[in-house]
């Protein structure tokens, strides 16, 4: 299992890799506004688009559906 990131660590990771939030969202077929909200902590990623964004950013683990 890979180590999860905090929203702040995810922002730092994006910055270190020279990827804008907009570009990251586009690459992962995510809504940019929702991605920004997950990174700022306004959305926790419990369900829907925010959940998908949190998983893509490494903030939440992929659910184990076994």
C-alpha positions as CSV (number, residue, x, y, z in Angstrom):
1,X,0.0,0.0,0.0
2,X,1.4,3.4,-0.9
3,X,1.7,6.2,1.6
4,X,-1.2,8.7,1.6
5,X,-0.6,12.4,1.3
6,X,-2.2,15.3,3.2
7,X,-3.8,18.0,1.0
8,X,-0.8,20.2,1.7
9,X,1.6,17.4,0.7
10,X,-0.4,16.9,-2.5
11,X,-0.1,20.6,-3.4
12,X,3.7,20.4,-2.7
13,X,4.0,17.3,-4.9
14,X,2.1,19.1,-7.8
15,X,4.4,22.1,-7.4
16,X,7.6,20.0,-7.3
17,X,6.5,18.2,-10.5
18,X,5.6,21.4,-12.3
19,X,2.0,20.4,-12.7
20,X,-0.8,22.9,-12.3
21,X,-4.0,21.8,-10.6
22,X,-5.9,22.5,-13.8
23,X,-3.5,20.3,-15.8
24,X,-3.7,17.5,-13.2
25,X,-7.5,17.6,-13.2
26,X,-7.6,17.5,-17.0
27,X,-5.1,14.5,-17.1
28,X,-7.3,12.6,-14.6
29,X,-10.7,13.5,-16.1
30,X,-11.6,15.5,-13.0
31,X,-13.5,18.7,-12.4
32,X,-10.8,21.4,-11.8
33,X,-13.0,23.3,-9.2
34,X,-13.6,20.1,-7.2
35,X,-9.9,19.3,-7.3
36,X,-9.0,22.8,-5.9
37,X,-11.7,22.3,-3.2
38,X,-10.2,19.0,-2.2
39,X,-6.7,20.5,-2.0
40,X,-7.9,23.4,0.1
41,X,-9.8,21.1,2.5
42,X,-13.2,22.6,1.6
43,X,-14.3,19.2,0.4
44,X,-13.2,16.1,2.2
45,X,-13.5,13.6,-0.6
46,X,-16.2,11.4,1.0
47,X,-18.2,10.7,-2.2
48,X,-18.6,11.5,-5.9
49,X,-16.3,13.8,-7.8
50,X,-14.4,14.9,-4.6
51,X,-13.8,11.2,-3.7
52,X,-12.3,10.5,-7.2
53,X,-10.1,13.7,-6.9
54,X,-8.9,12.7,-3.4
55,X,-7.9,9.2,-4.7
56,X,-6.1,10.6,-7.8
57,X,-4.2,13.1,-5.6
58,X,-3.1,10.3,-3.2
59,X,-5.1,11.8,-0.3
60,X,-7.3,8.7,0.0
61,X,-6.7,5.1,-0.8
62,X,-8.5,3.2,-3.5
63,X,-11.4,1.3,-2.0
64,X,-10.8,-2.4,-1.7
65,X,-13.9,-3.9,-3.3
66,X,-13.2,-7.6,-2.6
